[in-house]
Structures are given as structure tokens and as C-alpha cells.
């Protein structure tokens, strides 16, 4: 059998030693196509014999793991996700793992591509924040037995690990708080349609209205599309009603920025003649005037628990799936009108 020709082995050397094509070596290393067991064994033996260190993927085929996890998340959707990534990276590093990050841009097509890219890098597991309308990607990962944890945007599935904030009771509490201050027309700037967080916070808003003895009025609910511009447009639409709301629940911080800009344009006296509360708690929430009353998500704990769940799944693929709902904390300030 031919021997490797170079002091630093290449995939060509591996192919010659194993008696296969370079393409076959690439398929074994990258997992891009099934390879016959005996052929794969020959390639792995050649990698081990030559000490090939061309990439971490090849080394992982011999050593049994890359000590890396992939994160597929939408970084532009909300600054909250950037803080979440920091928590994930810290926890992974403390466990001796590196993190490979891929931005899904909150579209299903891009999410499919990023997940496949991460898998081609032989990550040992994935943390995924599902895009709106996703379902196929999760089903594929579960059916293939890929260790995966859904983060922030949870589903009703019981066959996959998940961790995120509790949304329904928390948003209900925000709504009830505004009602306790005498508000009877309370609006909601909801998140983008198709997101589980949007649906849950809308449900919490409705629950809060019911608990306060107020009727559900669909004209008081406007989607802010989880964007700054959407938040501005939502408040504009609500204030143009013949009977506008006197208070508002805003479902995330990105939309809150747009709401506050529009409120300033309209000279609304937030915290005095108009109450505003929000979900999320940006680091600037107590720096604006008036400081914002919000529900602060436990971002650090979500990141830590997500990594721990994933590592547990990697070490024990047959353990029962878990869904963790972590309670947010009410940050009671002055924008509500107290």
C-alpha cells in the first residue's frame, strides 16, 4: 500500500494510504454522504496512522469528539440574544467546550443552511432558537438523534430538551399591574407572528385582562413585528383609534425603542398620562426617563441551563427530555405610572 509522501499529511495522502479517492476522504471527514463501513474504517485507520491534523473534524473522527457545540440563533432579532450568547459561551468554556456560532437571520431557509453547516463541522450538539414557521429542522434533528436544546422559543413538543422564560404568567402580571392603577383600555404591542414567545405573551395579556375583569378587544392588539419600526407603527396605529389606550404592554425591548420614539413624537407623558410596561429588561431600562417597569428575563441562567442540558444529552442520549421554564423578575420602576 502506498505510503504518505509528505512530512505533513494531507487528504491526498490519506486517500492513497486507504486506497480510496480524495472525494471519499472528504465525505468521511465532513459527513456529507454515507460511506460503506469498511471504507470509512480504512479512512479512519489512515488518519490515525499518519497523525493527520489537517482539521479538527478529522481529529474528532479518531478521538471521538470535537469538544465543540453549535449555536444557531438570530443575532439581529434582539440584543437579548447577544447577552444570551455571552452566557452560553461562558458556561461552555467552563466545561471545556468551544462554541461555533451561526446566525439564522430568523428565516427558515437560512436556519436550515446554518444547521447543516454546523453539523458538517462535527459539533457534538446544537443549541437552537427556532425561526418563525420552523418545524422541519427540529424534526430532522430529533429523528437523526442529534443532541439539541431549544432555547428561548419553546414548542409543545415533548421529545426535545428546551429552556426559556415563563411568558404567560409574567405578561399577565404586567397587564394586571396596569389594571390595578385604574387603566381600563390597555393595549398590547405583540411580537412577530409565528413565534412561540409572541403567542405566549399575547395569551398572558389576555389572561391578565380576564383576571382584572376587563374585556378582550382585538383592536387594542397590534403586532410590532419584533422590530423598532414595527413598535413605532404599532403605537401610531393604537393612538389613532377613536378611543385609544391609556396604557401599553410592549412584548420586547426592540419594539420598546420604537414605542418610546413614537411616544416622544406625540408628546405623550409616559408614566403620567400614559402607562407603559415591557417584557425584557435592557441595560438602559433604568436610564431613560421615566425608568421602565419591565419583566427581566433570567438571561444568565437560561444560557447556563441550556448548555448543561445539552452536555447532559450528549453524555446520555437516552435520558428523558426536559422542558425548563425559568421565572422572570418584575423590575418595578416608574413608566407604569406608580
C-alpha positions in Angstrom: 0.0 0.0 0.0 1.4 3.5 -0.9 2.9 5.4 1.9 2.3 9.2 2.6 4.7 11.3 0.6 4.8 14.5 2.7 6.0 15.2 6.2 2.7 16.9 6.9 -0.1 14.5 5.7 -2.8 15.8 3.5 -6.2 14.4 2.5 -4.4 13.2 -0.7 -2.0 11.1 1.4 -5.0 9.7 3.4 -6.7 8.7 0.2 -3.6 7.0 -1.2 -3.0 5.1 2.1 -6.6 4.0 2.4 -6.8 3.2 -1.3 -9.8 5.5 -1.9 -10.5 8.8 -3.7 -9.9 12.2 -2.2 -13.7 12.7 -2.6 -14.3 9.7 -0.4 -12.0 11.0 2.3 -13.8 14.3 2.2 -17.2 12.6 2.6 -15.9 10.7 5.6 -14.4 13.8 7.2 -17.3 16.1 6.6 -20.2 13.6 6.8 -21.6 14.9 3.5 -22.5 11.4 2.1 -22.9 7.9 3.5 -19.8 5.8 3.1 -19.5 2.0 3.3 -18.4 0.9 6.8 -15.3 -0.9 5.6 -14.3 2.1 3.5 -14.9 4.5 6.4 -12.8 2.2 8.7 -9.9 2.3 6.2 -10.0 6.1 6.1 -10.1 6.4 9.8 -7.2 4.0 10.1 -5.2 6.0 7.6 -5.9 9.2 9.6 -4.8 7.6 12.8 -1.7 6.1 11.2 -0.4 9.3 9.6 -1.4 11.5 12.5 -3.3 13.7 10.1 -4.1 17.1 11.7 -5.4 18.9 8.7 -8.6 19.9 10.6 -10.4 19.4 13.9 -13.0 17.3 12.2 -10.6 14.6 11.1 -9.0 14.5 14.6 -12.5 14.2 16.1 -13.2 11.1 14.0 -10.3 9.3 15.7 -10.6 10.8 19.2 -14.4 10.6 19.4 -15.4 14.2 19.8 -14.6 17.8 18.8 -15.4 19.3 22.3 -17.5 21.9 20.4 -21.2 22.8 20.3 -23.0 24.8 17.7 -25.4 27.6 18.3 -27.9 28.6 15.6 -29.5 31.9 16.7 -30.8 35.1 15.2 -28.4 37.8 16.4 -30.1 40.7 14.7 -33.6 40.0 16.1 -33.0 41.2 19.6 -30.0 42.4 21.6 -31.2 40.0 24.2 -29.8 37.2 22.1 -26.3 38.8 22.2 -26.4 38.7 26.0 -27.7 35.1 25.9 -24.7 34.1 23.7 -22.3 35.5 26.2 -23.8 33.4 28.9 -23.7 30.3 26.7 -20.1 30.9 25.7 -19.0 31.3 29.4 -20.7 28.1 30.5 -19.4 26.1 27.6 -15.9 27.3 28.1 -16.0 26.3 31.8 -16.9 22.8 30.7 -14.0 22.7 28.2 -16.1 23.2 25.1 -15.8 25.8 22.3 -18.8 27.4 20.6 -19.4 27.7 16.9 -22.0 30.4 16.2 -24.2 30.7 13.1 -26.7 33.5 12.5 -30.1 32.2 11.2 -31.3 35.7 10.4 -34.7 34.5 11.7 -35.6 32.8 8.4 -36.3 29.1 7.9 -34.1 28.7 4.8 -31.1 30.3 6.4 -31.7 28.3 9.6 -31.6 25.1 7.6 -28.3 26.1 5.9 -26.7 27.2 9.2 -27.7 24.0 11.0 -26.3 21.9 8.2 -23.1 23.9 8.2 -22.7 23.4 11.9 -23.3 19.7 11.6 -20.7 19.4 8.9 -18.2 20.8 11.4 -18.9 17.8 13.6 -20.2 19.8 16.6 -21.3 17.4 19.3 -24.7 19.1 19.8 -26.7 22.1 18.9 -28.5 25.0 20.7 -31.2 26.3 18.5 -33.5 29.3 18.7 -36.2 28.3 16.2 -37.1 30.8 13.4 -40.8 31.7 12.8 -42.5 28.8 11.0 -39.8 26.3 11.7 -40.7 22.7 12.4 -38.8 20.6 9.8 -35.4 21.5 11.1 -36.3 20.4 14.7 -38.0 17.2 13.4 -34.9 16.3 11.3 -32.5 16.8 14.2 -34.6 14.7 16.6 -35.1 11.9 14.0 -31.3 11.8 13.4 -30.6 11.7 17.1 -28.6 14.9 17.1 -28.3 16.3 20.6 -30.3 19.6 20.5 -31.7 22.0 23.0 -34.3 24.7 22.0 -33.6 28.0 23.7 -36.0 30.9 24.4 -38.6 30.0 21.8 -40.1 26.8 23.1 -42.6 24.4 21.5 -45.3 22.0 22.6 -43.0 19.1 21.7 -42.2 16.6 24.4 -39.3 14.8 22.5 -36.7 17.5 22.7 -34.9 19.4 25.5 -36.0 23.1 25.9 -35.2 26.0 28.2 -36.6 29.5 28.3 -38.5 32.1 30.3 -42.0 31.7 31.6 -44.1 34.1 29.4 -47.8 33.7 30.2 -48.0 34.4 33.9 -45.3 37.1 33.7 -47.2 39.0 31.0 -50.4 38.5 32.8 -48.8 40.1 35.9 -47.8 43.2 33.8 -51.3 43.6 32.5 -52.9 43.2 35.9 -50.5 45.7 37.3 -51.6 48.4 34.8 -55.3 47.5 35.6 -54.6 47.9 39.3 -53.6 51.5 38.6 -57.0 52.2 37.1 -56.4 51.6 33.4 -59.3 50.1 31.5 -58.1 50.3 27.9 -54.7 48.5 27.9 -53.1 47.9 24.6 -50.5 45.3 23.6 -47.6 45.6 21.1 -47.1 42.0 20.3 -44.1 40.3 18.7 -43.7 38.9 15.3 -46.4 36.3 14.3 -45.3 32.7 14.3 -43.0 33.0 17.3 -44.0 31.0 20.4 -42.9 33.9 22.6 -45.3 36.2 20.8 -48.2 33.8 21.2 -47.5 33.1 24.8 -47.2 36.8 25.8 -50.4 37.6 23.9 -52.1 34.8 25.8 -50.7 36.2 29.1 -52.0 39.6 28.2 -55.5 38.1 27.6 -55.2 36.2 30.9 -54.3 39.4 32.7 -57.3 41.2 31.3 -59.6 38.5 32.4 -58.2 38.4 35.9 -58.7 42.2 36.1 -62.3 41.9 34.9 -61.5 43.6 31.6 -62.8 42.5 28.2 -60.6 41.4 25.3 -60.7 43.9 22.5 -58.7 42.8 19.4 -58.3 46.4 18.1 -56.1 47.1 21.1 -53.6 44.4 20.0 -51.1 45.3 17.2 -48.1 43.3 16.1 -44.9 45.3 16.3 -43.1 42.7 14.2 -40.4 42.4 16.8 -38.7 45.5 15.3 -38.1 49.1 16.2 -40.0 50.4 13.2 -42.8 48.0 14.0 -43.0 49.3 17.5 -43.4 52.9 16.3 -46.0 51.9 13.8 -48.0 49.9 16.4 -48.2 52.8 18.8 -49.1 55.1 16.0 -52.0 52.8 15.0 -53.2 52.4 18.5 -53.2 56.2 19.2 -55.2 56.8 16.1 -58.1 54.8 17.4 -61.3 56.8 18.2 -60.8 55.6 21.8 -57.1 55.0 22.2 -55.5 53.0 25.1 -54.3 54.7 28.2 -51.6 52.1 28.9 -49.5 49.7 26.9 -47.8 46.3 27.4 -44.8 46.0 25.0 -43.6 42.4 24.3 -39.9 43.0 23.9 -37.2 45.7 24.2 -36.6 46.1 20.4 -40.2 47.2 19.9 -40.0 49.3 23.1 -37.4 51.5 21.5 -39.8 52.3 18.6 -42.7 52.8 21.1 -40.7 55.3 23.1 -39.6 57.2 20.0 -43.2 57.5 18.8 -44.4 58.5 22.3 -41.9 61.3 22.3 -43.1 62.4 18.9 -46.6 62.6 20.2 -45.6 64.3 23.4 -47.2 61.5 25.5 -46.2 61.9 29.1 -45.1 58.4 29.8 -45.6 57.4 33.5 -48.1 60.3 34.0 -50.9 60.3 31.4 -49.8 57.1 29.7 -48.5 53.9 31.3 -46.0 51.6 29.6 -44.6 48.3 30.8 -42.4 45.9 28.9 -41.1 42.4 28.6 -37.3 42.0 28.6 -35.1 44.4 30.6 -32.4 46.2 28.5 -29.5 47.6 30.4 -30.8 51.1 29.5 -34.2 50.4 31.0 -33.5 52.3 34.2 -31.6 55.1 32.4 -34.5 56.5 30.4 -36.9 59.0 31.9 -39.1 57.7 33.4 -37.3 54.4 34.1 -39.1 51.4 32.6 -41.2 48.9 34.5 -40.3 45.5 33.0 -40.1 41.8 33.4 -36.5 40.9 33.3 -35.6 37.5 31.8 -33.0 35.4 33.6 -30.6 35.5 30.7 -27.6 34.2 32.5 -29.5 31.3 34.0 -31.1 30.4 30.6 -27.7 30.3 29.0 -26.2 28.2 31.7 -29.1 25.7 31.9 -29.2 25.4 28.1 -25.5 24.3 27.9 -25.9 22.0 30.9 -28.9 20.3 29.3 -27.1 19.9 26.0 -24.0 18.4 27.7 -26.2 16.0 29.6 -27.9 15.0 26.4 -24.5 14.4 24.7 -23.3 12.2 27.6 -26.6 10.3 28.0 -28.6 10.3 24.7 -31.4 8.2 26.3 -32.3 10.4 29.2 -35.9 11.8 29.3 -36.3 15.2 27.6 -36.7 18.2 29.8 -38.6 21.5 29.4 -37.4 24.2 31.8 -39.4 27.4 32.3 -37.5 30.0 34.3 -39.4 32.8 36.0 -38.6 36.4 35.0 -38.4 39.1 37.7 -40.5 42.2 37.9 -38.4 45.4 37.8 -40.9 47.9 39.3 -39.9 51.4 38.2 -42.0 54.5 37.1 -43.1 54.1 33.5 -46.3 52.3 34.6 -47.4 55.4 36.5 -46.8 54.4 40.0 
